[in-house]
Amino acid sequence: IFLSVTPFFHVFGMTAIMNLGIYIGAALVLLPRFKTEDVLKAVAKHKATIFIGVEAMYVAINNFPKIQKYDLSSIKICISGAGTLHVEVQNKFESLTGGKLVEGYGLSEASPVTHCNPIYGKRVKGSIGLPFPDVDIKIVDVETSKKTLGINEIGELIIKGPQVMKGYWNKPDETANTIRDGWLYTGDVARMDEDGFFYIEERKKDMIKTVGENVYPKEVEEVIFRHPKVQDVVVVGIPEEFKGEMIKAYIVLKNGETATDEEIIEYCKKSLAKFKVPKEIEFRKELPKTMIGKVLRRVLKDEEMKKRGKS
């Protein structure tokens, strides 16, 4: 029994829920939009076994104050896509439901899935899993895109397979830049471990460059997520003269919690190198997100630049 709140107009919802559900003859429980309590009620009422969504949905469920009222024991399999799944979120959701939450990866240009952690058998938390059958993967250097990198070397993830698009409609220049010699250049920075599991470090455009060093927002976010008062977080690089970019964390606290900038910064110092520690903290009631729950980093960066009188 699939519980669906991911919209079908998005390729993730259309393929991973609608198409897959119909293909295997599953029942689909459809909700028009994500509201935490409505989802919990639907799971308890319909005994949903599969819940495919995005991290923001699992964060909301983890932090729902009356979650113990609802029987979520029917949940067996959850797959998170369309963005990073932080390990802290994954662990808490699994402890609450008893189900298995795994992370996958894909993009619209690849129709849209290329990797996923095995649902049964070995999986690796923090990774996007293994490539699907008939999918070829390489990690190439970010600077030239010509050198194929080895185990645990960080570079751009490129993909070749039957699900890769032919190109962008009426955009030949963008197509030529994205698909080269049959390989789809994803724009995602990744690595592969000794067992063939892949890890997304960051989108190339989201990587923060500060004092001559590269900082991956995901690494900083993982640390902040472990703080017991934090419900949600996103880390953004803000352009700054001389240093390149300044690291800023936008944080949503759990209901009833309070914290100070200094508290969060000192917490980060315990686990991060000095240049990776956020220089500024902003507490917000919510983070700007798309219809499917992706954080809009660009909105936050634009807001900050307007405050500073820069374009």
KEVOFI-647103 format. One record per residue (C-alpha): residue number from 1; residue in three letters; x, y, z negated. Coordinates in steps of 0.05 Angstrom, whole numbers, plus 5000, padded with zeros to 4 digits. Example, Ala and Ser with C-alpha at 12.3 -4.5 7.8 and 13.67 -1.06 7.14 Angstrom:
2
<numi i="1" aa="ALA" xx="5246" yy="4910" zz="4844"/>
<numi i="2" aa="SER" xx="5273" yy="4979" zz="4857"/>
% end
This chain:
311
<numi i="1" aa="ILE" xx="5000" yy="5000" zz="5000"/>
<numi i="2" aa="PHE" xx="5033" yy="5064" zz="5024"/>
<numi i="3" aa="LEU" xx="5020" yy="5129" zz="4988"/>
<numi i="4" aa="SER" xx="5029" yy="5186" zz="5038"/>
<numi i="5" aa="VAL" xx="5038" yy="5260" zz="5022"/>
<numi i="6" aa="THR" xx="5092" yy="5274" zz="5074"/>
<numi i="7" aa="PRO" xx="5057" yy="5308" zz="5133"/>
<numi i="8" aa="PHE" xx="5051" yy="5268" zz="5197"/>
<numi i="9" aa="PHE" xx="5068" yy="5329" zz="5239"/>
<numi i="10" aa="HIS" xx="5139" yy="5320" zz="5212"/>
<numi i="11" aa="VAL" xx="5178" yy="5265" zz="5245"/>
<numi i="12" aa="PHE" xx="5197" yy="5234" zz="5178"/>
<numi i="13" aa="GLY" xx="5125" yy="5225" zz="5157"/>
<numi i="14" aa="MET" xx="5103" yy="5203" zz="5227"/>
<numi i="15" aa="THR" xx="5154" yy="5147" zz="5234"/>
<numi i="16" aa="ALA" xx="5171" yy="5125" zz="5163"/>
<numi i="17" aa="ILE" xx="5099" yy="5125" zz="5138"/>
<numi i="18" aa="MET" xx="5047" yy="5126" zz="5194"/>
<numi i="19" aa="ASN" xx="5082" yy="5086" zz="5248"/>
<numi i="20" aa="LEU" xx="5115" yy="5037" zz="5199"/>
<numi i="21" aa="GLY" xx="5052" yy="5029" zz="5158"/>
<numi i="22" aa="ILE" xx="5010" yy="5013" zz="5220"/>
<numi i="23" aa="TYR" xx="5063" yy="4967" zz="5249"/>
<numi i="24" aa="ILE" xx="5065" yy="4923" zz="5187"/>
<numi i="25" aa="GLY" xx="4990" yy="4926" zz="5175"/>
<numi i="26" aa="ALA" xx="4994" yy="4963" zz="5109"/>
<numi i="27" aa="ALA" xx="4940" yy="5004" zz="5076"/>
<numi i="28" aa="LEU" xx="4954" yy="5079" zz="5077"/>
<numi i="29" aa="VAL" xx="4929" yy="5124" zz="5021"/>
<numi i="30" aa="LEU" xx="4931" yy="5195" zz="5049"/>
<numi i="31" aa="LEU" xx="4934" yy="5259" zz="5008"/>
<numi i="32" aa="PRO" xx="4931" yy="5326" zz="5045"/>
<numi i="33" aa="ARG" xx="4987" yy="5358" zz="5004"/>
<numi i="34" aa="PHE" xx="5033" yy="5343" zz="4947"/>
<numi i="35" aa="LYS" xx="5004" yy="5360" zz="4878"/>
<numi i="36" aa="THR" xx="5039" yy="5322" zz="4823"/>
<numi i="37" aa="GLU" xx="4978" yy="5301" zz="4783"/>
<numi i="38" aa="ASP" xx="4939" yy="5281" zz="4846"/>
<numi i="39" aa="VAL" xx="4997" yy="5236" zz="4866"/>
<numi i="40" aa="LEU" xx="4999" yy="5203" zz="4797"/>
<numi i="41" aa="LYS" xx="4924" yy="5192" zz="4798"/>
<numi i="42" aa="ALA" xx="4927" yy="5161" zz="4867"/>
<numi i="43" aa="VAL" xx="4983" yy="5113" zz="4847"/>
<numi i="44" aa="ALA" xx="4945" yy="5091" zz="4786"/>
<numi i="45" aa="LYS" xx="4878" yy="5084" zz="4822"/>
<numi i="46" aa="HIS" xx="4901" yy="5050" zz="4887"/>
<numi i="47" aa="LYS" xx="4961" yy="5012" zz="4858"/>
<numi i="48" aa="ALA" xx="5007" yy="5041" zz="4911"/>
<numi i="49" aa="THR" xx="5070" yy="5000" zz="4921"/>
<numi i="50" aa="ILE" xx="5109" yy="5044" zz="4970"/>
<numi i="51" aa="PHE" xx="5120" yy="5118" zz="4963"/>
<numi i="52" aa="ILE" xx="5163" yy="5152" zz="5016"/>
<numi i="53" aa="GLY" xx="5180" yy="5224" zz="5003"/>
<numi i="54" aa="VAL" xx="5232" yy="5277" zz="4990"/>
<numi i="55" aa="GLU" xx="5272" yy="5293" zz="4928"/>
<numi i="56" aa="ALA" xx="5229" yy="5352" zz="4907"/>
<numi i="57" aa="MET" xx="5170" yy="5304" zz="4898"/>
<numi i="58" aa="TYR" xx="5210" yy="5257" zz="4854"/>
<numi i="59" aa="VAL" xx="5235" yy="5316" zz="4813"/>
<numi i="60" aa="ALA" xx="5164" yy="5340" zz="4802"/>
<numi i="61" aa="ILE" xx="5142" yy="5271" zz="4779"/>
<numi i="62" aa="ASN" xx="5202" yy="5263" zz="4733"/>
<numi i="63" aa="ASN" xx="5185" yy="5328" zz="4698"/>
<numi i="64" aa="PHE" xx="5109" yy="5322" zz="4694"/>
<numi i="65" aa="PRO" xx="5092" yy="5333" zz="4620"/>
<numi i="66" aa="LYS" xx="5035" yy="5282" zz="4617"/>
<numi i="67" aa="ILE" xx="5066" yy="5227" zz="4659"/>
<numi i="68" aa="GLN" xx="5057" yy="5174" zz="4605"/>
<numi i="69" aa="LYS" xx="4982" yy="5178" zz="4617"/>
<numi i="70" aa="TYR" xx="4989" yy="5144" zz="4684"/>
<numi i="71" aa="ASP" xx="5005" yy="5072" zz="4702"/>
<numi i="72" aa="LEU" xx="5060" yy="5075" zz="4755"/>
<numi i="73" aa="SER" xx="5081" yy="5002" zz="4748"/>
<numi i="74" aa="SER" xx="5054" yy="4984" zz="4817"/>
<numi i="75" aa="ILE" xx="5109" yy="5024" zz="4851"/>
<numi i="76" aa="LYS" xx="5161" yy="4977" zz="4880"/>
<numi i="77" aa="ILE" xx="5197" yy="5015" zz="4936"/>
<numi i="78" aa="CYS" xx="5210" yy="5089" zz="4946"/>
<numi i="79" aa="ILE" xx="5253" yy="5119" zz="5001"/>
<numi i="80" aa="SER" xx="5278" yy="5191" zz="4997"/>
<numi i="81" aa="GLY" xx="5297" yy="5228" zz="5060"/>
<numi i="82" aa="ALA" xx="5300" yy="5298" zz="5091"/>
<numi i="83" aa="GLY" xx="5355" yy="5321" zz="5044"/>
<numi i="84" aa="THR" xx="5400" yy="5302" zz="4987"/>
<numi i="85" aa="LEU" xx="5377" yy="5255" zz="4931"/>
<numi i="86" aa="HIS" xx="5416" yy="5271" zz="4869"/>
<numi i="87" aa="VAL" xx="5435" yy="5210" zz="4826"/>
<numi i="88" aa="GLU" xx="5406" yy="5241" zz="4762"/>
<numi i="89" aa="VAL" xx="5338" yy="5247" zz="4796"/>
<numi i="90" aa="GLN" xx="5342" yy="5176" zz="4823"/>
<numi i="91" aa="ASN" xx="5360" yy="5145" zz="4756"/>
<numi i="92" aa="LYS" xx="5304" yy="5181" zz="4718"/>
<numi i="93" aa="PHE" xx="5251" yy="5163" zz="4770"/>
<numi i="94" aa="GLU" xx="5270" yy="5090" zz="4768"/>
<numi i="95" aa="SER" xx="5268" yy="5088" zz="4692"/>
<numi i="96" aa="LEU" xx="5198" yy="5119" zz="4692"/>
<numi i="97" aa="THR" xx="5168" yy="5073" zz="4745"/>
<numi i="98" aa="GLY" xx="5208" yy="5010" zz="4744"/>
<numi i="99" aa="GLY" xx="5210" yy="5014" zz="4820"/>
<numi i="100" aa="LYS" xx="5270" yy="5022" zz="4866"/>
<numi i="101" aa="LEU" xx="5286" yy="5090" zz="4896"/>
<numi i="102" aa="VAL" xx="5336" yy="5089" zz="4954"/>
<numi i="103" aa="GLU" xx="5364" yy="5143" zz="4997"/>
<numi i="104" aa="GLY" xx="5365" yy="5144" zz="5073"/>
<numi i="105" aa="TYR" xx="5388" yy="5193" zz="5125"/>
<numi i="106" aa="GLY" xx="5369" yy="5218" zz="5193"/>
<numi i="107" aa="LEU" xx="5351" yy="5278" zz="5235"/>
<numi i="108" aa="SER" xx="5298" yy="5297" zz="5286"/>
<numi i="109" aa="GLU" xx="5349" yy="5289" zz="5342"/>
<numi i="110" aa="ALA" xx="5355" yy="5215" zz="5323"/>
<numi i="111" aa="SER" xx="5280" yy="5200" zz="5319"/>
<numi i="112" aa="PRO" xx="5293" yy="5208" zz="5258"/>
<numi i="113" aa="VAL" xx="5329" yy="5153" zz="5218"/>
<numi i="114" aa="THR" xx="5400" yy="5126" zz="5226"/>
<numi i="115" aa="HIS" xx="5420" yy="5101" zz="5156"/>
<numi i="116" aa="CYS" xx="5387" yy="5073" zz="5094"/>
<numi i="117" aa="ASN" xx="5408" yy="5037" zz="5031"/>
<numi i="118" aa="PRO" xx="5384" yy="4964" zz="5031"/>
<numi i="119" aa="ILE" xx="5320" yy="4956" zz="4992"/>
<numi i="120" aa="TYR" xx="5340" yy="4886" zz="4973"/>
<numi i="121" aa="GLY" xx="5413" yy="4868" zz="4962"/>
<numi i="122" aa="LYS" xx="5471" yy="4915" zz="4950"/>
<numi i="123" aa="ARG" xx="5459" yy="4989" zz="4949"/>
<numi i="124" aa="VAL" xx="5503" yy="5047" zz="4928"/>
<numi i="125" aa="LYS" xx="5473" yy="5105" zz="4890"/>
<numi i="126" aa="GLY" xx="5496" yy="5172" zz="4917"/>
<numi i="127" aa="SER" xx="5504" yy="5144" zz="4987"/>
<numi i="128" aa="ILE" xx="5458" yy="5145" zz="5047"/>
<numi i="129" aa="GLY" xx="5470" yy="5071" zz="5057"/>
<numi i="130" aa="LEU" xx="5488" yy="5032" zz="5119"/>
<numi i="131" aa="PRO" xx="5476" yy="5047" zz="5193"/>
<numi i="132" aa="PHE" xx="5415" yy="5014" zz="5225"/>
<numi i="133" aa="PRO" xx="5426" yy="4958" zz="5275"/>
<numi i="134" aa="ASP" xx="5451" yy="4982" zz="5344"/>
<numi i="135" aa="VAL" xx="5474" yy="5049" zz="5315"/>
<numi i="136" aa="ASP" xx="5547" yy="5068" zz="5324"/>
<numi i="137" aa="ILE" xx="5577" yy="5117" zz="5275"/>
<numi i="138" aa="LYS" xx="5643" yy="5156" zz="5273"/>
<numi i="139" aa="ILE" xx="5672" yy="5208" zz="5227"/>
<numi i="140" aa="VAL" xx="5713" yy="5259" zz="5265"/>
<numi i="141" aa="ASP" xx="5755" yy="5318" zz="5242"/>
<numi i="142" aa="VAL" xx="5715" yy="5382" zz="5233"/>
<numi i="143" aa="GLU" xx="5766" yy="5428" zz="5267"/>
<numi i="144" aa="THR" xx="5774" yy="5395" zz="5335"/>
<numi i="145" aa="SER" xx="5722" yy="5339" zz="5335"/>
<numi i="146" aa="LYS" xx="5773" yy="5296" zz="5372"/>
<numi i="147" aa="LYS" xx="5807" yy="5255" zz="5317"/>
<numi i="148" aa="THR" xx="5770" yy="5195" zz="5288"/>
<numi i="149" aa="LEU" xx="5780" yy="5192" zz="5213"/>
<numi i="150" aa="GLY" xx="5791" yy="5133" zz="5168"/>
<numi i="151" aa="ILE" xx="5762" yy="5105" zz="5103"/>
<numi i="152" aa="ASN" xx="5741" yy="5160" zz="5053"/>
<numi i="153" aa="GLU" xx="5767" yy="5216" zz="5098"/>
<numi i="154" aa="ILE" xx="5717" yy="5273" zz="5103"/>
<numi i="155" aa="GLY" xx="5695" yy="5299" zz="5170"/>
<numi i="156" aa="GLU" xx="5634" yy="5308" zz="5215"/>
<numi i="157" aa="LEU" xx="5585" yy="5250" zz="5224"/>
<numi i="158" aa="ILE" xx="5571" yy="5233" zz="5296"/>
<numi i="159" aa="ILE" xx="5521" yy="5181" zz="5321"/>
<numi i="160" aa="LYS" xx="5507" yy="5140" zz="5383"/>
<numi i="161" aa="GLY" xx="5446" yy="5095" zz="5389"/>
<numi i="162" aa="PRO" xx="5380" yy="5081" zz="5425"/>
<numi i="163" aa="GLN" xx="5342" yy="5130" zz="5382"/>
<numi i="164" aa="VAL" xx="5385" yy="5191" zz="5399"/>
<numi i="165" aa="MET" xx="5348" yy="5244" zz="5439"/>
<numi i="166" aa="LYS" xx="5361" yy="5261" zz="5512"/>
<numi i="167" aa="GLY" xx="5368" yy="5335" zz="5495"/>
<numi i="168" aa="TYR" xx="5333" yy="5399" zz="5474"/>
<numi i="169" aa="TRP" xx="5276" yy="5420" zz="5519"/>
<numi i="170" aa="ASN" xx="5300" yy="5475" zz="5567"/>
<numi i="171" aa="LYS" xx="5363" yy="5488" zz="5525"/>
<numi i="172" aa="PRO" xx="5421" yy="5460" zz="5565"/>
<numi i="173" aa="ASP" xx="5475" yy="5498" zz="5527"/>
<numi i="174" aa="GLU" xx="5451" yy="5474" zz="5459"/>
<numi i="175" aa="THR" xx="5444" yy="5403" zz="5486"/>
<numi i="176" aa="ALA" xx="5516" yy="5404" zz="5514"/>
<numi i="177" aa="ASN" xx="5542" yy="5428" zz="5446"/>
<numi i="178" aa="THR" xx="5504" yy="5376" zz="5406"/>
<numi i="179" aa="ILE" xx="5511" yy="5315" zz="5452"/>
<numi i="180" aa="ARG" xx="5581" yy="5302" zz="5478"/>
<numi i="181" aa="ASP" xx="5601" yy="5239" zz="5516"/>
<numi i="182" aa="GLY" xx="5538" yy="5205" zz="5490"/>
<numi i="183" aa="TRP" xx="5552" yy="5222" zz="5417"/>
<numi i="184" aa="LEU" xx="5504" yy="5264" zz="5375"/>
<numi i="185" aa="TYR" xx="5543" yy="5314" zz="5333"/>
<numi i="186" aa="THR" xx="5501" yy="5321" zz="5270"/>
<numi i="187" aa="GLY" xx="5533" yy="5380" zz="5236"/>
<numi i="188" aa="ASP" xx="5536" yy="5340" zz="5172"/>
<numi i="189" aa="VAL" xx="5601" yy="5330" zz="5134"/>
<numi i="190" aa="ALA" xx="5608" yy="5258" zz="5111"/>
<numi i="191" aa="ARG" xx="5654" yy="5200" zz="5094"/>
<numi i="192" aa="MET" xx="5652" yy="5124" zz="5096"/>
<numi i="193" aa="ASP" xx="5676" yy="5079" zz="5039"/>
<numi i="194" aa="GLU" xx="5711" yy="5012" zz="5042"/>
<numi i="195" aa="ASP" xx="5645" yy="4974" zz="5046"/>
<numi i="196" aa="GLY" xx="5616" yy="5014" zz="5103"/>
<numi i="197" aa="PHE" xx="5569" yy="5057" zz="5061"/>
<numi i="198" aa="PHE" xx="5564" yy="5129" zz="5082"/>
<numi i="199" aa="TYR" xx="5560" yy="5192" zz="5039"/>
<numi i="200" aa="ILE" xx="5536" yy="5261" zz="5061"/>
<numi i="201" aa="GLU" xx="5580" yy="5313" zz="5029"/>
<numi i="202" aa="GLU" xx="5545" yy="5373" zz="5059"/>
<numi i="203" aa="ARG" xx="5518" yy="5408" zz="5120"/>
<numi i="204" aa="LYS" xx="5576" yy="5443" zz="5154"/>
<numi i="205" aa="LYS" xx="5539" yy="5508" zz="5151"/>
<numi i="206" aa="ASP" xx="5525" yy="5500" zz="5076"/>
<numi i="207" aa="MET" xx="5597" yy="5486" zz="5056"/>
<numi i="208" aa="ILE" xx="5624" yy="5542" zz="5013"/>
<numi i="209" aa="LYS" xx="5692" yy="5571" zz="5026"/>
<numi i="210" aa="THR" xx="5721" yy="5607" zz="4966"/>
<numi i="211" aa="VAL" xx="5793" yy="5628" zz="4950"/>
<numi i="212" aa="GLY" xx="5818" yy="5585" zz="5006"/>
<numi i="213" aa="GLU" xx="5783" yy="5522" zz="4982"/>
<numi i="214" aa="ASN" xx="5723" yy="5483" zz="5009"/>
<numi i="215" aa="VAL" xx="5667" yy="5470" zz="4958"/>
<numi i="216" aa="TYR" xx="5610" yy="5422" zz="4971"/>
<numi i="217" aa="PRO" xx="5546" yy="5448" zz="4939"/>
<numi i="218" aa="LYS" xx="5522" yy="5377" zz="4926"/>
<numi i="219" aa="GLU" xx="5580" yy="5364" zz="4878"/>
<numi i="220" aa="VAL" xx="5564" yy="5426" zz="4837"/>
<numi i="221" aa="GLU" xx="5489" yy="5411" zz="4838"/>
<numi i="222" aa="GLU" xx="5501" yy="5340" zz="4812"/>
<numi i="223" aa="VAL" xx="5536" yy="5368" zz="4751"/>
<numi i="224" aa="ILE" xx="5482" yy="5420" zz="4736"/>
<numi i="225" aa="PHE" xx="5427" yy="5368" zz="4746"/>
<numi i="226" aa="ARG" xx="5457" yy="5330" zz="4687"/>
<numi i="227" aa="HIS" xx="5443" yy="5388" zz="4640"/>
<numi i="228" aa="PRO" xx="5383" yy="5367" zz="4597"/>
<numi i="229" aa="LYS" xx="5346" yy="5433" zz="4607"/>
<numi i="230" aa="VAL" xx="5350" yy="5435" zz="4683"/>
<numi i="231" aa="GLN" xx="5292" yy="5413" zz="4727"/>
<numi i="232" aa="ASP" xx="5317" yy="5436" zz="4795"/>
<numi i="233" aa="VAL" xx="5378" yy="5470" zz="4824"/>
<numi i="234" aa="VAL" xx="5409" yy="5493" zz="4889"/>
<numi i="235" aa="VAL" xx="5479" yy="5522" zz="4899"/>
<numi i="236" aa="VAL" xx="5493" yy="5574" zz="4953"/>
<numi i="237" aa="GLY" xx="5554" yy="5610" zz="4978"/>
<numi i="238" aa="ILE" xx="5546" yy="5686" zz="4979"/>
<numi i="239" aa="PRO" xx="5594" yy="5725" zz="5024"/>
<numi i="240" aa="GLU" xx="5643" yy="5765" zz="4982"/>
<numi i="241" aa="GLU" xx="5701" yy="5810" zz="5002"/>
<numi i="242" aa="PHE" xx="5771" yy="5780" zz="4993"/>
<numi i="243" aa="LYS" xx="5748" yy="5713" zz="4964"/>
<numi i="244" aa="GLY" xx="5706" yy="5691" zz="5025"/>
<numi i="245" aa="GLU" xx="5645" yy="5667" zz="4987"/>
<numi i="246" aa="MET" xx="5621" yy="5669" zz="4915"/>
<numi i="247" aa="ILE" xx="5587" yy="5608" zz="4886"/>
<numi i="248" aa="LYS" xx="5517" yy="5622" zz="4858"/>
<numi i="249" aa="ALA" xx="5469" yy="5572" zz="4827"/>
<numi i="250" aa="TYR" xx="5394" yy="5581" zz="4828"/>
<numi i="251" aa="ILE" xx="5362" yy="5541" zz="4772"/>
<numi i="252" aa="VAL" xx="5291" yy="5521" zz="4752"/>
<numi i="253" aa="LEU" xx="5288" yy="5502" zz="4678"/>
<numi i="254" aa="LYS" xx="5241" yy="5449" zz="4650"/>
<numi i="255" aa="ASN" xx="5177" yy="5475" zz="4619"/>
<numi i="256" aa="GLY" xx="5189" yy="5509" zz="4552"/>
<numi i="257" aa="GLU" xx="5265" yy="5510" zz="4559"/>
<numi i="258" aa="THR" xx="5309" yy="5571" zz="4557"/>
<numi i="259" aa="ALA" xx="5383" yy="5578" zz="4575"/>
<numi i="260" aa="THR" xx="5435" yy="5631" zz="4588"/>
<numi i="261" aa="ASP" xx="5483" yy="5641" zz="4645"/>
<numi i="262" aa="GLU" xx="5541" yy="5629" zz="4598"/>
<numi i="263" aa="GLU" xx="5512" yy="5563" zz="4574"/>
<numi i="264" aa="ILE" xx="5507" yy="5535" zz="4645"/>
<numi i="265" aa="ILE" xx="5575" yy="5561" zz="4665"/>
<numi i="266" aa="GLU" xx="5609" yy="5531" zz="4604"/>
<numi i="267" aa="TYR" xx="5574" yy="5465" zz="4618"/>
<numi i="268" aa="CYS" xx="5601" yy="5465" zz="4689"/>
<numi i="269" aa="LYS" xx="5672" yy="5479" zz="4666"/>
<numi i="270" aa="LYS" xx="5673" yy="5412" zz="4630"/>
<numi i="271" aa="SER" xx="5665" yy="5374" zz="4696"/>
<numi i="272" aa="LEU" xx="5688" yy="5419" zz="4752"/>
<numi i="273" aa="ALA" xx="5753" yy="5450" zz="4775"/>
<numi i="274" aa="LYS" xx="5755" yy="5525" zz="4760"/>
<numi i="275" aa="PHE" xx="5744" yy="5546" zz="4833"/>
<numi i="276" aa="LYS" xx="5681" yy="5503" zz="4837"/>
<numi i="277" aa="VAL" xx="5646" yy="5533" zz="4776"/>
<numi i="278" aa="PRO" xx="5589" yy="5580" zz="4795"/>
<numi i="279" aa="LYS" xx="5605" yy="5653" zz="4783"/>
<numi i="280" aa="GLU" xx="5532" yy="5674" zz="4779"/>
<numi i="281" aa="ILE" xx="5469" yy="5639" zz="4754"/>
<numi i="282" aa="GLU" xx="5398" yy="5660" zz="4770"/>
<numi i="283" aa="PHE" xx="5338" yy="5628" zz="4735"/>
<numi i="284" aa="ARG" xx="5274" yy="5623" zz="4776"/>
<numi i="285" aa="LYS" xx="5205" yy="5595" zz="4767"/>
<numi i="286" aa="GLU" xx="5211" yy="5557" zz="4833"/>
<numi i="287" aa="LEU" xx="5257" yy="5550" zz="4893"/>
<numi i="288" aa="PRO" xx="5235" yy="5568" zz="4964"/>
<numi i="289" aa="LYS" xx="5221" yy="5504" zz="5002"/>
<numi i="290" aa="THR" xx="5193" yy="5479" zz="5068"/>
<numi i="291" aa="MET" xx="5127" yy="5442" zz="5075"/>
<numi i="292" aa="ILE" xx="5164" yy="5376" zz="5062"/>
<numi i="293" aa="GLY" xx="5205" yy="5401" zz="5003"/>
<numi i="294" aa="LYS" xx="5272" yy="5421" zz="5034"/>
<numi i="295" aa="VAL" xx="5304" yy="5479" zz="4997"/>
<numi i="296" aa="LEU" xx="5311" yy="5541" zz="5041"/>
<numi i="297" aa="ARG" xx="5382" yy="5562" zz="5026"/>
<numi i="298" aa="ARG" xx="5380" yy="5615" zz="5080"/>
<numi i="299" aa="VAL" xx="5322" yy="5650" zz="5045"/>
<numi i="300" aa="LEU" xx="5362" yy="5654" zz="4980"/>
<numi i="301" aa="LYS" xx="5424" yy="5679" zz="5016"/>
<numi i="302" aa="ASP" xx="5385" yy="5731" zz="5054"/>
<numi i="303" aa="GLU" xx="5351" yy="5755" zz="4989"/>
<numi i="304" aa="GLU" xx="5419" yy="5763" zz="4956"/>
<numi i="305" aa="MET" xx="5449" yy="5801" zz="5015"/>
<numi i="306" aa="LYS" xx="5390" yy="5850" zz="5014"/>
<numi i="307" aa="LYS" xx="5402" yy="5862" zz="4940"/>
<numi i="308" aa="ARG" xx="5474" yy="5878" zz="4956"/>
<numi i="309" aa="GLY" xx="5455" yy="5923" zz="5014"/>
<numi i="310" aa="LYS" xx="5487" yy="5878" zz="5066"/>
<numi i="311" aa="SER" xx="5460" yy="5846" zz="5129"/>
% end
